[in-house]
Amino acid sequence: MTANRIEAAAHSIGLAQGVLLQLDELGLGLFDLALHAELDSLKAVAQAAMPGAKKAKVVSVRFPEAAVYVIEKMAHGFRRGGRAAGGGFYDYPAGAEPQLWSGLKVFERGAREVDDASLAECLRAAIR
């Protein structure tokens, strides 16, 4: 699925801005911090439940696996933290409208195809 389709789906359900633009405005670092705080907490609970056991693999309950991958890759791999950090899902050229970052194409390879109606419904559910 392309970033353009995600943004179009956001507009189709009545959002004034696309969700990727909104994430950039909030800052991907915020989501990265929330993700790591959750994972650290889950690791502590697992360790307390099984003291002395090897490190348990924990999985986020708040972020789907695909979202974890994108957040980690954007924040750490590409060092794109959002608008305040100079760019995230979008580039912010001086005096021009934000443009989707061309590097997002890396997330399209091997992506499971989702129809527009399902994508719109996922976005509706996420913003409830």
C-alpha positions as CSV (number, residue, x, y, z in Angstrom):
1,M,0.0,0.0,0.0
2,T,1.3,3.4,-0.8
3,A,1.6,6.4,1.4
4,N,-0.6,8.3,-1.1
5,R,-3.4,5.7,-0.6
6,I,-3.1,6.1,3.2
7,E,-3.4,9.8,3.0
8,A,-6.3,9.6,0.5
9,A,-8.1,7.2,2.8
10,A,-7.8,9.6,5.7
11,H,-9.3,12.4,3.6
12,S,-12.1,9.9,2.5
13,I,-13.3,9.5,6.1
14,G,-13.4,13.2,6.6
15,L,-10.0,14.0,8.2
16,A,-8.6,17.4,7.2
17,Q,-5.1,16.1,7.2
18,G,-3.6,12.8,6.2
19,V,-2.6,10.6,9.1
20,L,1.1,10.5,8.1
21,L,1.1,14.3,8.1
22,Q,-0.5,14.3,11.5
23,L,2.1,11.8,12.8
24,D,4.8,14.1,11.5
25,E,3.3,17.0,13.3
26,L,3.2,15.1,16.6
27,G,6.7,13.7,16.1
28,L,7.7,10.1,15.5
29,G,9.9,10.3,18.5
30,L,6.8,10.5,20.7
31,F,5.6,7.2,19.3
32,D,9.0,5.7,19.5
33,L,9.2,6.7,23.2
34,A,5.7,5.2,23.9
35,L,6.6,2.0,22.1
36,H,9.8,1.5,24.0
37,A,8.2,2.4,27.4
38,E,5.6,-0.2,26.7
39,L,8.1,-2.9,25.7
40,D,10.3,-2.1,28.7
41,S,7.3,-2.4,31.0
42,L,6.3,-5.7,29.4
43,K,9.9,-7.0,29.8
44,A,9.9,-6.1,33.5
45,V,6.6,-7.9,34.1
46,A,7.9,-11.0,32.2
47,Q,11.2,-10.9,34.2
48,A,9.3,-10.6,37.5
49,A,7.0,-13.5,36.5
50,M,10.0,-15.7,35.6
51,P,13.0,-14.6,37.6
52,G,16.3,-16.0,36.3
53,A,14.8,-17.0,32.9
54,K,16.5,-15.9,29.8
55,K,15.3,-12.6,28.3
56,A,11.7,-13.1,27.2
57,K,10.6,-11.7,23.8
58,V,7.8,-9.3,24.3
59,V,5.4,-8.0,21.7
60,S,3.6,-4.7,21.8
61,V,-0.1,-4.8,22.6
62,R,-0.7,-1.2,21.6
63,F,1.1,-1.1,18.3
64,P,0.6,-3.7,15.5
65,E,3.7,-5.4,14.3
66,A,3.8,-3.5,11.0
67,A,3.5,-0.2,12.9
68,V,6.4,-1.2,15.2
69,Y,8.5,-1.9,12.1
70,V,7.7,1.4,10.5
71,I,8.2,3.4,13.7
72,E,11.6,1.7,14.4
73,K,12.8,2.1,10.8
74,M,11.7,5.7,10.5
75,A,13.0,6.8,13.9
76,H,16.2,4.8,14.1
77,G,17.0,3.5,10.7
78,F,16.3,6.6,8.6
79,R,16.5,9.1,11.5
80,R,13.3,10.8,10.3
81,G,11.5,12.0,13.5
82,G,8.8,14.2,12.0
83,R,8.4,17.8,11.0
84,A,10.3,19.3,14.0
85,A,13.2,17.0,13.3
86,G,13.5,18.2,9.7
87,G,11.4,15.5,8.1
88,G,9.5,12.3,8.7
89,F,6.9,10.8,6.4
90,Y,7.0,14.2,4.6
91,D,9.7,16.5,3.4
92,Y,9.2,20.2,4.3
93,P,10.7,22.3,1.5
94,A,11.0,26.0,2.5
95,G,8.1,28.0,1.1
96,A,6.4,25.0,-0.4
97,E,3.7,22.5,0.5
98,P,5.0,19.3,2.3
99,Q,5.7,16.4,0.0
100,L,5.6,12.7,0.9
101,W,9.2,11.5,1.4
102,S,10.3,9.4,-1.6
103,G,12.1,7.0,0.8
104,L,8.7,5.6,1.9
105,K,8.7,3.4,-1.2
106,V,10.9,1.0,0.8
107,F,7.8,0.1,2.9
108,E,5.8,-0.8,-0.3
109,R,7.9,-3.9,-1.1
110,G,6.2,-7.0,0.0
111,A,3.3,-5.2,1.6
112,R,0.1,-7.1,1.9
113,E,-2.5,-5.4,-0.4
114,V,-5.5,-3.9,1.4
115,D,-8.6,-2.6,-0.4
116,D,-9.6,1.0,0.0
117,A,-12.8,0.2,2.0
118,S,-10.8,-1.9,4.5
119,L,-8.1,0.8,4.8
120,A,-10.7,3.4,5.5
121,E,-12.4,1.2,8.1
122,C,-9.0,0.6,9.8
123,L,-8.4,4.3,10.0
124,R,-11.9,4.9,11.4
125,A,-11.3,2.3,14.1
126,A,-7.9,3.7,15.0
127,I,-9.3,7.2,15.6
128,R,-12.2,6.2,17.7
